[in-house]
């Protein structure tokens, strides 16, 4: 695999992003703060949050509690839909910076496309482009964007997103989207990378896990890494955070082919923006 817990990949603007980060969706209060601090003192260097998670303050407290220098860690947040639009994006992002206790973020994303009011998403993207130029967001990108929606955005503004954060796991192998993003030099970042633990009893997954003496979750995460994705599994459990970091092992070609062809394929996060599956 040639990757380790310290490994990074380089975005198209030259910024390095770790291959593994801690997701914080549904993490709240002291548990969120403790999980962030624990991850950052046990090998992780990236934390993913969002305005819509209502935990930016806890993430800020957590990274401060870790004792890590700001320049050593990578923080991502996202503009929620109710804050989309040029002025509201800038105003809400200023609050995000305050809550996160930082002068900048490493990655700022549009959390969801406004399909019915796409002009608002375009204005949000204009704001992100300016925030990037001002040095307040080292990288900018999108989340939950299909190929069509990405092209629709690029028809309006020719600044290509550095990242597209989407649901991506062995039971939702979005190869067409992955191939497209690679052509555009957009890094795919996988959320729900272990499919919310819904398919751990799948026979193929169990067989591969037994072969490597790993858990089903570790196999699913390793599969994503071998496809060169960035992964952000979420947990507030220290043992699970450690387990999710022990994923730098090699799956052979037979393993990869088996995992590439798992059935059934399932989209767990659905919405009016999502393509039929």
PyMOL commands that set and color helices and strands:
alter all, ss='L'
color gray80, all
select helices_A, chain A and resi 29-40+51-53+56-66+70-72+81-83+86-100+118-133+147-156+175-183+195-197+203-212+216-226+238-245+253-260
alter helices_A, ss='H'
color red, helices_A
select strands_A, chain A and resi 8-10+16-18+22-23+46-48+74-79+107-110+140-143+163-167+187-191+230-231
alter strands_A, ss='S'
color yellow, strands_A
deselect
rebuild
show_as cartoon
